[in-house]
Amino acid sequence: MFDFGSMALGQINPLQEVVARELFSFWGITVSNHMFMVTLAAVILMVSLPFAVRGKRLVRSGFGNLIETVCVFIREEMARPFLGSATDKHIGFVWTVFFFVLTLNLLGMVPIGKFITLLTGKQNHLEGAATANIYVVGALAAVAFLAIHISGVRQQGIGGYIRNFIPEVPWPMVPFIYFMETVGALVKPFALAIRLFANMLAGHLLIATLIGLVFIFKNYIAGAAAVVGVVLMSFLEILVAFVQAYVFTFLTTIFIGFAVKPEH
């Protein structure tokens, strides 16, 4: 006797919603759905943000007011306490990190490929949670790593940055402390990447699993419960998208502050 529930469970793989899918190749370069989402996020920001803040106005309205409010909050409440007088020099990078990570997080929840399939009747993979890809978040963390240390070198000079890389300690401990600080400098971007990757991956896997329950049990009660669960988890995932973008940006700002203001 066949166990149809087990058959359905074997056919449904939640990882399909988060793994990278090949779209096309050119010149030996494979373009995946996550690469497409990263490019789409960049295009959306390059078009929407200049449009939202166009012109000089004393008081903005609508979307422009929302963007300005977020920017002011990030500058005054997040960046200035750690960057101080260097805030205006680095705030452009801080804003870029926040909006880019947030856009990637939110785009991962939009079933772009499903909409295109409904319109065209053709299957495609033009969707995906890019921040649930360790290579994408690793690249973001690598950019943050470079920004942290380049900011420190620009502020203090190479010699000053090397001298201030560790606190003042008795000279026999200097090699050990340098080693520990170097390890810490490498661990910081790794922690940024893992935190963002794990939270976004877990949320998308849970939503995909709940949707899979509909096809496994195939009854109205299970279907209704799964739909309610998906809706609730989707709202939670939107909150997580904002929180993780904030945390990634917040920690990056703190690390930049340590680099440009060694007294901290």
Buried (B, 14 or more C-beta within 10 A) or exposed (E): EEEEEEEBBEEBEBEEBBBBBEBEEEEEEEEBBBBBBBEBBEEBBEEBBEEBBEEEEEEBEEEBBEBBEBBEEBBEEBBBEBBEEBBEBBBEBBBBBBBBBBBBBBBBBEEBBEEBBEEEEEEBBBBBBBBBBBBBBBEBBEBBBEBBBEBBBBBBEEEEBEEBBBEEEEEEEEEEBBEEEEEEBEEBBEEBBBBBBBBBBBBBBBBBBBBBBBBBBEEEEBBEBBBEBBEEBEEEBBEBBBEBBBBBBBBBBBBBBBBBBBEE
